[in-house]
Amino acid sequence: MNRRELCRVLGAAVASPALSRLSANELWAVGRRAHARGPGLGFRVLDPHQAETVEIIAELIIPETDTPGARAARLPEFIDLLLAEWAPDDDRKQFLDGLADVDARARAASAADFRSASEAQRVAILTALDAEAQEARKAKADGKPHFFDHMKFVTVYGYCTSEAGATAELHYEAIPGAFEPCAPMDRWRAAPGDF
Amino acid sequence: MAAPSFDAIVVGSGITGGWAAKELCERGLKTLVLEAGRPIDPARDYVEHVPPWEMKFRGFGDRKALERDQFIQRHCYACNEYSGKFFVNDRDNPYTFDPAKPFHWIRGRQVGGKSIMWGRQVYRWSDLDFDANARDGFGVDWPIRYADIAPWYDHVEEFIGISGEALGLPQLPDGKFLPPMALNCAEQVVKDGIAKHFAGERVLTIGRAAILTQAHGGRAACHYCGPCERGCITHSYFNSIGVTLPAARATGRLTLRPYSVVHSVIYDEQRDRAAGVRVIDGQTREALEFRARIVFLCASTLESTRILLNSKTRRFPTGLANSSGVLGHNLMDHAMGGGANGTIPGMEDRSVHGNRPNGIYVPRFRNVKTPHPAFLRGYGFQGGGGRGGWGRAASQPGFGVELKRALRTQGPWGFSLYGFGECLPRPTNSVEIDPDKVDAWGVPALRIHCEWSDNERKLLHDMSVSGAEMLEAAGAKDVTPFVDDNPPGLTIHEMGTARMGRDPKTSVLNAHNQCHDVKNLFVTDGACMASSACQNPSITYMALTARAAAYAVESMNRREL
């Protein structure tokens, strides 16, 4: 949705008395100025090593293909925010312990740490973690999610709600303009209600 | 200095306050609308087009702030990171209840009230509903019938714009409809399946919604972004800010005062009338008084009753206009959340485009033609069909290119039927003033006593059985009946506690929402309801408000008020 399309969709509204004092550009900006995020605060929980480890794992979960991957979605920043301001203490500890465990597994595979492991070693570690997470879920459906479940969830969620992911992968449109009840499913065309 | 004086005072600026303001102003009254909360500027406060990446927590919400400040409000689906600002701060707005019998009181304090984030579903009542109390003996008989309110449903619907499908059902009268929204592929399958197996008895239709499907009254048609509860810059759904308050303002007779927390009604013992209201300024905490010839309480069901309970006088020691003793009693809310889920096979090459902010409706079919052996009254279903979203990729095994490919597809078509059942009026479901609790403005708070009875529990169970039947009949797979354990209040259809009735000994209000005891005092929000039916109630509140306002002005013109 660009501004010209917005203007077309909202044409009737702009002509209405209630909104006539707003230009199309102002309509586009409605509610957004207040919510645009301020400059990054820098990392508060993750140290540079942990942030890089998170970025590598996230990019392995959602790699760059014909569309951007997790790296373009700046997952470490989002995860750091959740760890700093959202996560309960025990969830934060579990997540950081999980990152340390990833390094321990890399060392067991005779790398210095996950960051310096080979691509094959990294994939092997994540494959094992993914299998353990699936097993843990089967064993106790109501138990605390495994570290890798957490990591996968925040990666998928963070990617799909990022500008890069929502735009390139889900073809986000703020204003669909019409409702098609049974259209051919060629690709995602997500709208605000999908988030 | 003399208190400022008006022809009319309306307490509240939401669904009913907006209607009272419009009707009173248009009939020539200089009207003061008092709103407890802050003003809302759509251009600044509406957030429906803010993309997720511009939200601090991307829609997760600020967990710690919610747990600290909105520990009740957060139970409502619409109280999220986007629209949470339209719900009250629970620390500033306390109320009490027995922890074993929770009541979730969901509230909005701002200009527009809950009309900003309401569910927009609109269903007329019929005489099946207005007769109900007289028929089975619960509650007192309604002093009105469908014929009394039908022209006011017309009046309200024509002004605000309702999209929907006419069905010709006696238990769910048709209205003045704009073109209906479309059913999606899965909903069409379920509609056909129900029509085939329950011919004539059960029907699936698109929800009747206060959302425009074509331009109406200077407002644009819906553009299908989806989350109406975040606001709507094109005013395509009804709320008071975009529809009724502008009409009131256009008369030049409206004064709207935000940050005006009404403490109580001033009662003039000599003249036996309401003289005005006492207000605490929400920002300065200054105590103020405003005077008027008539007072309309439209503050929401429990706030209006709270104001009356806090307005004790020598003549009315238990609350103003409470000579009957029933003020505060017979609180109701719809019993919500029995139903069934299933999967509709096929159509995997099809999806929707756009977010339709509306679902399906299955009108009441129990106790309509033949009495049900297990329970009184009935329920309707809301719900709808849709394909699994992008979030499901997070719980699939694997990672990498394959997981990313899964993100691009959608899950099978799921379908939900979710029931809303009538709640019987019972005196023990009640509110009173808690002597030990005041809110942030020093106004005594409510203590709420409310629980479901066996009849509501039986309705909830039957919803799960009949919902599953219908999905099976439509060829759904993996049909799963359920009964959610929702506390009263959470449906946000709380009503009653200052009921209408024929007899001043057993009711607070007469057939025109006028206090039996205090003739220039009207209560036209959900507090007035003598029974709950099973339909979403807002359109009935709006119609009753417009009707009461017309009656009040006619009475004033005849010098009876």
Interface residues (C-beta under 8 A of the other chain):
Chain A: V9 L10 A12 A13 S16 P17 A18 L19 L22 E26 L27 W28 V30 G31 R32 A34 H35 A36 R37 L60 I61 I62 P63 T65 T67 G69 F78 L81 L82 E85 W86 V123 L126 D130 Q134 D149 K152 F153 T155 V156 Y157 G158 C160 T161 S162 E163 A166 E169 L170 Y172 A174 I175 P176 G177 A178 F179 E180 P181 C182 A183 P184 M185 R187 W188 R189 A190 A191 P192 G193 D194 F195
Chain B: P42 A43 R44 D45 Y46 V47 E48 H49 V50 P51 P52 W53 E54 M55 K56 F57 R58 G59 F60 D62 R63 K64 M181 A182 L183 N184 C185 E187 Q188 A215 G218 R219 A220 A221 C222 H223 Y224 C225 G226 P227 R230 G231 I233 T234 H235 G242 P246 M347 E348 D349 R350 S351 V352 H353 G354 N355 R356 P357 R387 G389 W390 G391 A393 A394 S395 P397 G398 F399 G400 V401 L403 K404 L407 R408 Q410
